[in-house]
Amino acid sequence: MDDHIIDLLQKYISGEIGSDEFSELQEYINHTPDKDLIFLLQQQWENQNSGAPLYKKDIKKVIKYIKQETAPHKTSAMLRLKLFQAGVAALFLLLIGLSIYLYVGKQEYARLGERDFVMRTGKGERVSMVLPDGTHVRLNAESVLSYQQNFGHYNRCISFTGEGYFEVAKDIEKQFIIHTQYLNVRVLGTTFNLSVYEEDKILELALISGTVEVSTNHEPVQTAQLHPNEKALFDTQTKQLTIAKSFNQDETAWIENKLVFRSEPLKEVLRQIGRKYGVAVEMEIADLEQDRYTGVFDEDIYGILNILKEHYGFEYKIDKDTLYVTKQK
């Protein structure tokens, strides 16, 4: 078997493969019969793990997963790279779950397990992903989720900032723990929306189903257990944690591409519009900043701004990636 292909597989699993090399590996896997791939994996296993059995059914699972992860997708180049990186992490954990240390020794596995996998979304970008334990996460714009490559092997801990909708896979032996700048969240299996942008004054967790424990990171520690249709609110200025009724459809409206505002200052409304559509906001009407607005938008950015323009009587223009809001002339 070509040593070059083996080298590409090793780079794929370690996450060090280049875009051209990935295309070459993708082409090879998608045009190689399964029996040849099985022979390749068996040969490499026997070379590096004498005496340990490797079953054909396990190899077939690995091959199926590799083909799924290397199949071409009609997505942007940046998103393909992010999904590919997620696939590398998930593939590596699948191999460990099957007790197959392919292409890397135990010392290499320990080193890889300490690496962080990081998923970032840019302005106006949203991404759906599945964590190695089966947890589904939808990330809103300007969010960052990270975890160690050995996630799920000993624990299920992630670090997070931004906004995300989590459908946590249930595992009674390993709690799912989210670390944020001000709050820790502990769950077993549940669904909730978490909004913890670092620049926001109020951080929020709205529970859809199951139970969640929320605690603060500062002394004195405040802890609250949430039930469905409740939300935890943390004020980053007063450092107070409170519980309120949740409307759920408001907190998760962004998943359906909607913006919902209930008596929000215009400055905050424009800031959220800018976050969703990937533009910076320059507001030059100070006397309107604190005017409050209630409404639901599902239009594009120009449709939203035209509605606000009629309501408040301002002018606006979008130049490149900046929205300018000024007084009417």
Secondary structure in CASP SS format (residue, H / E / C, confidence):
PFRMAT SS
TARGET T0000
AUTHOR 0000-0000-0000
METHOD secondary structure of the structure
MODEL  1
M C 1.00
D C 1.00
D H 1.00
H H 1.00
I H 1.00
I H 1.00
D H 1.00
L H 1.00
L H 1.00
Q H 1.00
K H 1.00
Y H 1.00
I H 1.00
S H 1.00
G C 1.00
E C 1.00
I C 1.00
G C 1.00
S H 1.00
D H 1.00
E H 1.00
F H 1.00
S H 1.00
E H 1.00
L H 1.00
Q H 1.00
E H 1.00
Y H 1.00
I H 1.00
N H 1.00
H C 1.00
T C 1.00
P C 1.00
D H 1.00
K H 1.00
D H 1.00
L H 1.00
I H 1.00
F H 1.00
L H 1.00
L H 1.00
Q H 1.00
Q H 1.00
Q H 1.00
W H 1.00
E H 1.00
N H 1.00
Q H 1.00
N C 1.00
S C 1.00
G C 1.00
A C 1.00
P C 1.00
L C 1.00
Y C 1.00
K H 1.00
K H 1.00
D H 1.00
I H 1.00
K H 1.00
K H 1.00
V H 1.00
I H 1.00
K H 1.00
Y H 1.00
I H 1.00
K H 1.00
Q H 1.00
E H 1.00
T H 1.00
A C 1.00
P C 1.00
H C 1.00
K C 1.00
T C 1.00
S C 1.00
A H 1.00
M H 1.00
L H 1.00
R H 1.00
L H 1.00
K H 1.00
L H 1.00
F H 1.00
Q H 1.00
A H 1.00
G H 1.00
V H 1.00
A H 1.00
A H 1.00
L H 1.00
F H 1.00
L H 1.00
L H 1.00
L H 1.00
I H 1.00
G H 1.00
L C 1.00
S C 1.00
I C 1.00
Y C 1.00
L C 1.00
Y C 1.00
V C 1.00
G C 1.00
K H 1.00
Q H 1.00
E H 1.00
Y H 1.00
A H 1.00
R H 1.00
L H 1.00
G H 1.00
E C 1.00
R C 1.00
D E 1.00
F E 1.00
V E 1.00
M E 1.00
R E 1.00
T C 1.00
G C 1.00
K C 1.00
G C 1.00
E C 1.00
R C 1.00
V E 1.00
S E 1.00
M E 1.00
V E 1.00
L C 1.00
P C 1.00
D C 1.00
G C 1.00
T C 1.00
H E 1.00
V E 1.00
R E 1.00
L E 1.00
N C 1.00
A C 1.00
E C 1.00
S C 1.00
V E 1.00
L E 1.00
S E 1.00
Y E 1.00
Q E 1.00
Q C 1.00
N C 1.00
F C 1.00
G C 1.00
H C 1.00
Y C 1.00
N C 1.00
R E 1.00
C E 1.00
I E 1.00
S E 1.00
F E 1.00
T E 1.00
G E 1.00
E E 1.00
G E 1.00
Y E 1.00
F E 1.00
E E 1.00
V C 1.00
A C 1.00
K C 1.00
D C 1.00
I C 1.00
E C 1.00
K C 1.00
Q C 1.00
F E 1.00
I E 1.00
I E 1.00
H E 1.00
T C 1.00
Q C 1.00
Y C 1.00
L E 1.00
N E 1.00
V E 1.00
R E 1.00
V E 1.00
L C 1.00
G C 1.00
T C 1.00
T E 1.00
F E 1.00
N E 1.00
L E 1.00
S E 1.00
V E 1.00
Y C 1.00
E C 1.00
E C 1.00
D C 1.00
K C 1.00
I E 1.00
L E 1.00
E E 1.00
L E 1.00
A E 1.00
L E 1.00
I E 1.00
S E 1.00
G C 1.00
T C 1.00
V E 1.00
E E 1.00
V E 1.00
S E 1.00
T E 1.00
N C 1.00
H C 1.00
E C 1.00
P C 1.00
V C 1.00
Q C 1.00
T E 1.00
A E 1.00
Q E 1.00
L E 1.00
H C 1.00
P C 1.00
N C 1.00
E E 1.00
K E 1.00
A E 1.00
L E 1.00
F E 1.00
D E 1.00
T C 1.00
Q C 1.00
T C 1.00
K C 1.00
Q E 1.00
L E 1.00
T E 1.00
I E 1.00
A E 1.00
K E 1.00
S C 1.00
F C 1.00
N C 1.00
Q C 1.00
D C 1.00
E C 1.00
T C 1.00
A H 1.00
W H 1.00
I H 1.00
E H 1.00
N C 1.00
K C 1.00
L E 1.00
V E 1.00
F E 1.00
R E 1.00
S E 1.00
E E 1.00
P E 1.00
L H 1.00
K H 1.00
E H 1.00
V H 1.00
L H 1.00
R H 1.00
Q H 1.00
I H 1.00
G H 1.00
R H 1.00
K H 1.00
Y H 1.00
G C 1.00
V C 1.00
A E 1.00
V E 1.00
E E 1.00
M E 1.00
E C 1.00
I C 1.00
A H 1.00
D H 1.00
L H 1.00
E C 1.00
Q C 1.00
D C 1.00
R E 1.00
Y E 1.00
T E 1.00
G E 1.00
V E 1.00
F E 1.00
D C 1.00
E C 1.00
D C 1.00
I H 1.00
Y H 1.00
G H 1.00
I H 1.00
L H 1.00
N H 1.00
I H 1.00
L H 1.00
K H 1.00
E H 1.00
H H 1.00
Y H 1.00
G C 1.00
F E 1.00
E E 1.00
Y E 1.00
K E 1.00
I E 1.00
D E 1.00
K C 1.00
D C 1.00
T E 1.00
L E 1.00
Y E 1.00
V E 1.00
T E 1.00
K E 1.00
Q C 1.00
K C 1.00
END
